[in-house]
């Protein structure tokens, strides 16, 4: 059975809201009382049962909805973007609540979200959908480190993967050399499957792997700004070969003035290569 929680009735106490489904199912009062109290303990709302919904914070209301679902003892929970209307701090707190709830109940949970941070932190397995099609299924780290296509690569990760356009300059069994419009190159450690010199391709690499002065490979860019987050910083840059711009994770105290020309590159085994259809080339073994 899949149970999706419905809106709370504003005129009923939380106890009555949680008991409502059991009453409709014909359960007796002692069984209802025990089920509600036991269910309320799991999301830590047992001290709120005499309140009405208007007296709750956003996070408390979310926990009440979960508690009401627990009273029905479903085999599967369905959560449809449950945190979308909460502020950032409360979303982080509720993510921890969902993770703890899953550990406590040992029950299957299907969690629908457009927030890839929620997907990465909560899921044992992720199904990435686009236009109704399944793009990839796998564990969070599998999708992050081995995306099946450009869509998955651009969706999983925060900040998202960098994409640089180029053409195949040479293809060997140990990798593919990509040439950018600037004349610079990048070696990618992938197998040259069904490709030839001159084919249009896209290089993909995560911000933590795209680094200044990374070696002989890379592309010259113009810096725009540095976003400092305390424990890290993100360098933003522009290049004709990257229409969406580029992001590099750098040390928090590193400085780059606006408009500075620097070279950003990555190691051959820290990037992906996508063909014109957006499919990834298999990694070289």
C-alpha positions in Angstrom: 0.0 0.0 0.0 1.2 3.5 -0.9 0.1 6.2 1.6 0.4 9.8 0.7 -0.4 12.2 3.6 -3.2 14.8 3.0 -3.8 18.3 4.4 -4.4 18.7 8.1 -7.9 19.8 9.2 -7.5 23.2 10.9 -10.4 22.7 13.3 -9.2 19.4 14.7 -6.5 18.8 17.3 -3.4 17.0 16.1 -4.5 13.9 17.9 -7.8 13.9 16.0 -6.0 14.6 12.7 -3.8 11.6 13.2 -6.7 9.4 14.4 -9.0 10.3 11.5 -7.9 7.6 9.1 -8.1 4.9 11.8 -11.6 6.0 12.7 -12.7 5.8 9.1 -11.2 2.3 9.0 -13.4 1.3 11.9 -10.7 0.8 14.6 -11.7 0.8 18.2 -10.8 3.6 20.6 -8.1 1.8 22.6 -6.4 0.7 19.4 -6.6 4.2 17.9 -5.2 5.8 21.1 -2.3 3.4 21.2 -1.5 3.8 17.5 -1.6 7.6 17.6 0.6 7.8 20.7 3.2 5.3 19.4 3.2 7.0 15.9 3.7 10.5 17.5 6.8 9.4 19.4 8.7 8.6 16.2 8.7 12.1 14.7 8.9 13.7 18.2 5.4 15.2 18.2 3.9 13.4 21.2 3.9 16.7 23.2 1.9 18.5 20.5 -1.2 16.2 20.3 -3.6 18.7 22.0 -2.7 21.5 19.6 -4.4 22.6 16.4 -2.5 23.0 13.1 -2.4 26.8 13.3 -0.3 26.6 16.4 2.5 24.7 14.6 5.6 25.8 12.9 6.3 24.6 9.4 8.6 21.8 10.6 6.1 20.6 13.2 3.3 20.5 10.7 5.4 18.4 8.4 6.2 16.0 11.2 2.5 15.7 12.1 1.7 14.8 8.5 4.3 12.1 8.7 3.0 10.9 12.1 -0.5 10.5 10.7 0.9 8.4 7.9 2.7 6.2 10.4 -0.5 5.4 12.2 -1.7 3.5 9.1 1.4 1.3 9.1 2.0 1.6 5.3 4.4 -0.7 3.5 5.5 2.2 1.3 5.6 5.9 2.0 5.3 8.4 -0.9 6.6 11.9 -0.3 6.0 14.4 -3.1 8.4 17.4 -2.7 7.6 17.6 1.1 10.2 20.3 1.8 9.6 22.6 -1.1 7.7 25.3 1.0 10.2 25.4 3.9 13.1 27.8 4.3 16.7 26.7 3.9 17.5 26.1 7.5 14.3 24.1 8.1 14.8 22.1 5.0 18.2 21.0 6.3 16.7 20.0 9.7 13.9 18.1 8.0 16.3 16.2 5.8 17.9 14.9 9.0 14.4 14.0 10.3 13.6 12.0 7.2 16.9 10.2 7.3 16.3 9.3 11.0 12.7 8.3 10.3 13.9 5.9 7.5 16.4 4.3 9.9 13.8 3.9 12.6 11.0 2.5 10.5 13.0 0.3 8.1 10.2 1.0 5.5 10.5 1.7 1.8 10.1 5.5 1.0 9.6 6.9 -2.4 10.7 10.5 -2.3 10.0 12.9 -5.2 12.1 16.0 -5.4 13.7 18.5 -7.9 16.3 19.3 -5.3 19.4 17.2 -6.1 20.8 18.0 -2.6 17.8 16.2 -1.0 18.2 13.3 -3.5 22.0 12.9 -2.8 21.7 13.1 1.0 18.6 11.0 1.5 18.5 8.3 -1.2 19.9 4.8 -1.2 19.0 4.7 -4.9 18.1 7.6 -7.2 16.0 7.4 -10.4 16.7 10.5 -12.5 13.7 11.4 -14.8 13.6 13.8 -17.7 10.5 14.5 -19.7 9.0 11.3 -18.4 12.0 9.1 -19.3 14.3 7.4 -16.9 17.8 8.7 -17.6 19.7 6.7 -15.0 19.2 4.6 -11.9 21.9 4.1 -9.3 23.4 5.0 -5.9 24.0 8.7 -5.3 27.8 8.3 -5.7 27.4 6.3 -8.9 25.4 9.0 -10.5 27.8 11.7 -9.4 31.0 10.0 -10.4 29.7 8.1 -13.5 26.8 9.9 -15.1 25.2 8.0 -18.0 24.7 11.2 -20.1 25.0 14.9 -20.1 21.6 15.5 -18.5 22.5 13.5 -15.4 26.0 15.1 -15.3 24.4 18.5 -15.3 21.7 17.7 -12.7 23.7 15.8 -10.0 26.0 18.0 -8.1 26.0 21.5 -6.5 27.4 23.5 -8.1 26.7 21.6 -11.3 29.2 20.0 -13.7 31.1 22.3 -16.1 30.6 21.7 -19.8 33.2 22.7 -22.5 32.6 22.3 -26.2 35.3 20.9 -28.5 36.1 18.4 -31.2 38.1 15.2 -31.2 41.7 15.8 -32.1 42.9 12.3 -31.7 41.6 9.0 -30.3 43.7 6.3 -28.7 42.8 3.3 -26.5 44.0 5.1 -23.4 42.1 8.3 -24.1 40.6 11.0 -26.4 42.4 14.3 -27.0 39.8 17.1 -27.4 40.7 20.4 -29.1 38.9 23.6 -28.1 38.2 26.5 -30.4 41.0 28.4 -28.6 43.5 25.9 -29.9 44.1 24.5 -26.4 43.5 20.8 -25.6 42.2 18.5 -22.9 43.0 14.8 -22.6 40.1 12.6 -21.3 40.7 9.0 -20.0 37.9 7.4 -22.0 37.5 4.8 -24.7 37.0 6.2 -28.2 33.8 4.3 -29.0 32.2 5.1 -32.3 34.1 8.3 -32.8 36.5 9.9 -35.2 38.7 12.9 -35.5 36.6 16.1 -36.0 33.5 14.8 -34.1 31.8 17.4 -31.9 32.0 16.5 -28.2 31.5 18.0 -24.8 34.0 17.7 -21.9 32.4 17.5 -18.5 34.1 18.0 -15.2 33.0 18.9 -11.7 34.0 22.2 -10.0 36.3 20.5 -7.5 38.3 18.9 -10.4 38.5 22.0 -12.6 41.6 23.8 -11.2 43.8 26.8 -12.1 47.2 25.8 -13.6 46.3 22.1 -13.6 49.1 21.2 -16.1 49.5 21.1 -19.9 45.8 20.6 -20.6 43.0 23.1 -20.1 41.5 26.3 -21.5 42.2 30.0 -20.9 39.3 31.8 -19.3 38.4 35.3 -18.0 37.5 35.4 -14.3 34.3 37.1 -13.2 33.9 36.7 -9.5 34.8 34.6 -6.4 32.1 33.4 -4.1 33.5 32.7 -0.6 31.7 30.3 1.6 34.0 30.2 4.6 35.4 26.7 4.2 35.7 26.9 0.5 35.3 29.3 -2.4 34.1 29.1 -6.0 35.7 30.9 -8.9 33.4 31.9 -11.7 34.8 32.4 -15.2 33.8 32.9 -18.8 35.0 31.3 -22.0 33.7 31.0 -25.6 33.9 27.2 -25.3 31.6 27.2 -22.2 28.3 29.0 -23.0 27.1 28.5 -19.4 30.3 29.7 -17.8 32.7 27.7 -15.7 33.0 27.1 -11.9 36.2 26.1 -10.1 36.3 25.2 -6.4 39.4 26.9 -5.0 40.9 27.4 -1.5 38.9 29.9 0.6 41.7 32.5 0.8 42.6 32.4 -2.9 42.0 35.7 -4.7 41.4 36.4 -8.4 40.6 39.9 -9.7 37.7 40.4 -12.1 38.8 40.0 -15.8 42.1 38.1 -15.0 43.1 35.6 -17.7 44.0 32.2 -16.2 44.1 28.6 -17.4 41.6 26.1 -16.0 42.2 22.4 -16.6 41.7 18.9 -15.1 43.4 15.6 -15.0 42.4 13.0 -17.7 40.7 10.7 -15.2 38.7 13.5 -13.5 36.5 14.4 -16.5 33.8 12.9 -18.7 33.3 13.0 -22.4 29.9 13.2 -24.1 29.1 12.8 -27.7 26.8 15.0 -29.8 23.7 13.1 -28.5 24.8 13.7 -24.9 25.8 10.1 -24.2 28.9 9.4 -22.2 32.0 7.6 -23.4 33.0 4.6 -21.3 36.0 5.2 -19.0 39.3 3.7 -20.1 40.4 0.7 -18.1 
